[in-house]
Amino acid sequence: MFSLAKRTEEIMPFYAVELFKQATALNAQGRDIISLGIGEPDFTAPPQVVETLHRASEAGLSGYSEPAGLGLLRDAIANYYGEHFGAQVDASRVIVTSGASGALVLASMALINPGDEVLMPDPSYPANQNFIASAGGVPRLIPCGKEQRFQLDAETVARHWGPATRGVLIASPSNPTGTSVERDALQALIREVRQRGGFIIMDEIYLGLYYDGTPKSALTLDDNIIIVNSFSKYFHMTGWRLGWMIVPEALLAPIEKLAASLAICAPTLSQHAALTCFDPEVMQIYEKRKQSLKQRRDYLVPALENLGLTVPVKPDGAFYIYADIRQHSDDSDAFSQRLLHEASVAAVPGRDFGPAHASYTLRFSYATGLERLEEAVARMARFLGV
């Protein structure tokens, strides 16, 4: 009776979600599945944030906010970037969104025309391709190896930039690798893109979960980068659907116009609650939890190596490990299924993140407690006979 839009065929599936569904079904059957698959912290919003939500609800503060978000929250985010990431940001440049996904939709709609090409590293977060495609753009995955920390660099951008290329979409730290772009490499990449008149969208969703030094925003190198961030990961508010973007002044009016039509506003009760995230005592909770995640990383990386699951680049952020499984298999899909059904451990096969390394990589998430990680390693050791 009707035909579907062609884009429904072009949108990439999200295999991590399919794996999560399988693991959930097995749990429902009574199996104890340890999930190292889904990218969701096992921590939830601190009690103070939840209490603020209750107070806002009881006060009837659930109406629409301005399309760009509550002024107090925009101020708080701007201050957060100055205090924690070294970037001085005017609050007027902050736009609160329905998660980082909402920010990426707005950025794509504002910057990409049909047929425009956007360079991305392979491996990268699969949904990012779909945001570009939804605006009619063409996501172009560029294979990036361990010598590049699985990230785009200036030389790669120069080699692959073509007549239809309009910009790059990168993440630091990255999903699935947990690796960041080193500062000198990022500066060179920015220079390469700028001299070609291109845009840079930088996903800093995991910037707060950087473990090996003081994190710096890409804005400290170039104030015209489009920044995307979220309350989901560092702030542990995944289902609250709240994020933000920081944009150059020239993009403010068009982004706000799009936001008013496409979303009206981000969830208002979530916005009120998120104000409490920046209270000093609540920030101490987040920093303590961050150290717990670092402890998990420091356990799991050598544990996987001892199992013959090689980690080509040690992650310095996020909560993912991107492992090479070639000592055991060259079919990550089949290996992932065997891990799930025979060892009761869920890990995401590489095809979710691009074809370059798909057949021999798995992504392990350490967003679960240390005791469960230890049990998962014990199960995998038995499964692998190590």
Stockholm file with secondary structure:
# STOCKHOLM 1.0

chainA/1-386         MFSLAKRTEEIMPFYAVELFKQATALNAQGRDIISLGIGEPDFTAPPQVVETLHRASEAGLSGYSEPAGLGLLRDAIANYYGEHFGAQVDASRVIVTSGASGALVLASMALINPGDEVLMPDPSYPANQNFIASAGGVPRLIPCGKEQRFQLDAETVARHWGPATRGVLIASPSNPTGTSVERDALQALIREVRQRGGFIIMDEIYLGLYYDGTPKSALTLDDNIIIVNSFSKYFHMTGWRLGWMIVPEALLAPIEKLAASLAICAPTLSQHAALTCFDPEVMQIYEKRKQSLKQRRDYLVPALENLGLTVPVKPDGAFYIYADIRQHSDDSDAFSQRLLHEASVAAVPGRDFGPAHASYTLRFSYATGLERLEEAVARMARFLGV
#=GR chainA/1-386 SS CCCCCTHHHHSCCCHHHHHHHHHHHHHHTTCCCEECCSCCCSCCCCHHHHHHHHHHHHTTCCSCCCTTCCHHHHHHHHHHHHHHHSCCCCGGGEEEESHHHHHHHHHHHHHCCTTCEEEEEESCCHHHHHHHHHTTCEEEEEECCGGGTTSCCHHHHHHHCCTTEEEEEEESSCTTTCCCCCHHHHHHHHHHHHTTTCEEEEECTTGGGBCSSCCCCGGGTCTTCEEEEESSSSSCCGGGCCEEEECCHHHHHHHHHHHHHHTSSSCHHHHHHHGGGGSHHHHHHHHHHHHHHHHHHHHHHHHHHHTTCBCSSCCCBTTEEEEECTTTCSCHHHHHHHHHHHHCEECEEGGGGCSTTGGGEEEEECCSCHHHHHHHHHHHHHHHTC
#=GC SS_cons         CCCCCTHHHHSCCCHHHHHHHHHHHHHHTTCCCEECCSCCCSCCCCHHHHHHHHHHHHTTCCSCCCTTCCHHHHHHHHHHHHHHHSCCCCGGGEEEESHHHHHHHHHHHHHCCTTCEEEEEESCCHHHHHHHHHTTCEEEEEECCGGGTTSCCHHHHHHHCCTTEEEEEEESSCTTTCCCCCHHHHHHHHHHHHTTTCEEEEECTTGGGBCSSCCCCGGGTCTTCEEEEESSSSSCCGGGCCEEEECCHHHHHHHHHHHHHHTSSSCHHHHHHHGGGGSHHHHHHHHHHHHHHHHHHHHHHHHHHHTTCBCSSCCCBTTEEEEECTTTCSCHHHHHHHHHHHHCEECEEGGGGCSTTGGGEEEEECCSCHHHHHHHHHHHHHHHTC
//
